[in-house]
């Protein structure tokens, strides 16, 4: 699974759900950190996630949680957006399973 493809899909889905889509990058600037969010003065945010040595599904989960956190959502709204984002990437996950017979152990950059 490709990080950039997941990032594009999540960004499109976030906008479709009416929330701000953060930028995505890898790796986080601080060593040993699996995910981080950097907020800019203009209100935009960048979600950074570590890829190396991590299951692809964990990376996707961190990216989805990053969208929710960057959008400062909570409660029912956060749950609805999280569900919508998982649905948006489900096709990518299904394609990986079909192509490989399983989910990849790691996500490529």
C-alpha positions as CSV (number, residue, x, y, z in Angstrom):
1,X,0.0,0.0,0.0
2,X,1.3,3.4,-0.8
3,X,1.4,6.2,1.7
4,X,0.7,8.9,-1.0
5,X,-2.4,7.0,-2.3
6,X,-3.8,6.7,1.2
7,X,-3.1,10.3,1.9
8,X,-4.9,11.5,-1.2
9,X,-7.9,9.2,-0.5
10,X,-8.1,10.5,3.1
11,X,-7.8,14.1,2.0
12,X,-10.5,13.8,-0.6
13,X,-12.8,11.9,1.8
14,X,-12.2,14.5,4.6
15,X,-13.2,17.3,2.3
16,X,-16.3,15.3,1.2
17,X,-17.2,14.9,4.9
18,X,-16.9,18.6,5.4
19,X,-13.8,18.7,7.5
20,X,-10.4,20.3,6.8
21,X,-7.9,17.9,5.2
22,X,-4.5,18.1,6.9
23,X,-1.3,17.6,5.0
24,X,0.5,14.3,5.5
25,X,4.2,13.5,5.7
26,X,6.6,10.9,7.0
27,X,8.5,10.5,9.2
28,X,7.7,12.7,12.2
29,X,10.5,15.1,13.0
30,X,11.1,13.8,16.5
31,X,12.9,10.5,16.7
32,X,10.9,7.6,18.3
33,X,7.5,9.3,17.7
34,X,5.0,7.3,15.7
35,X,2.7,10.2,14.9
36,X,2.5,13.9,15.5
37,X,0.4,16.9,14.4
38,X,1.9,20.3,13.6
39,X,-0.5,23.3,13.5
40,X,0.4,26.4,11.5
41,X,-0.7,29.9,12.4
42,X,-3.0,30.0,9.4
43,X,-5.0,27.1,10.9
44,X,-3.7,24.3,8.6
45,X,-2.2,21.2,10.1
46,X,0.3,18.5,9.0
47,X,0.0,14.9,10.3
48,X,3.3,13.1,10.4
49,X,3.4,9.3,10.8
50,X,6.2,6.8,11.0
51,X,6.1,4.1,8.4
52,X,9.2,1.9,9.0
53,X,8.7,-1.3,10.9
54,X,5.0,-0.8,11.4
55,X,2.0,-2.7,10.0
56,X,0.3,-0.8,7.2
57,X,-3.1,-0.9,8.9
58,X,-1.5,0.8,12.0
59,X,-0.2,3.6,9.7
60,X,-3.6,4.0,8.2
61,X,-5.2,4.2,11.6
62,X,-2.8,6.9,12.7
63,X,-3.5,8.9,9.5
64,X,-7.3,8.6,10.2
65,X,-6.9,9.6,13.8
66,X,-4.7,12.5,12.6
67,X,-7.5,13.8,10.5
68,X,-9.9,13.7,13.4
69,X,-7.4,15.3,15.8
70,X,-6.4,18.0,13.2
71,X,-10.1,18.8,12.7
72,X,-10.5,19.0,16.5
73,X,-13.5,16.7,16.4
74,X,-15.0,14.8,19.3
75,X,-17.9,12.6,20.3
76,X,-20.4,11.5,17.7
77,X,-19.0,13.8,15.0
78,X,-15.5,12.3,15.4
79,X,-17.0,8.8,15.2
80,X,-18.9,9.6,12.1
81,X,-15.9,11.1,10.4
82,X,-13.6,8.2,11.5
83,X,-16.1,5.7,10.0
84,X,-16.4,7.7,6.8
85,X,-12.6,7.8,6.4
86,X,-12.3,4.0,7.0
87,X,-14.9,3.5,4.4
88,X,-13.0,5.7,2.0
89,X,-9.8,3.7,2.3
90,X,-11.5,0.3,2.4
91,X,-11.2,0.0,-1.4
92,X,-7.5,0.5,-1.2
93,X,-7.2,-2.1,1.5
94,X,-9.4,-4.5,-0.5
95,X,-7.2,-4.0,-3.6
96,X,-4.1,-4.9,-1.5
97,X,-5.7,-8.0,-0.2
98,X,-6.7,-9.1,-3.7
99,X,-3.3,-8.3,-5.2
100,X,-1.2,-9.9,-2.4
101,X,-3.6,-12.3,-0.8
102,X,-3.2,-10.4,2.5
103,X,-2.5,-6.9,3.8
104,X,1.1,-5.8,3.6
105,X,3.2,-6.0,6.7
106,X,4.5,-2.5,6.0
107,X,3.4,0.5,4.0
108,X,5.7,1.7,1.3
109,X,6.4,5.4,1.0
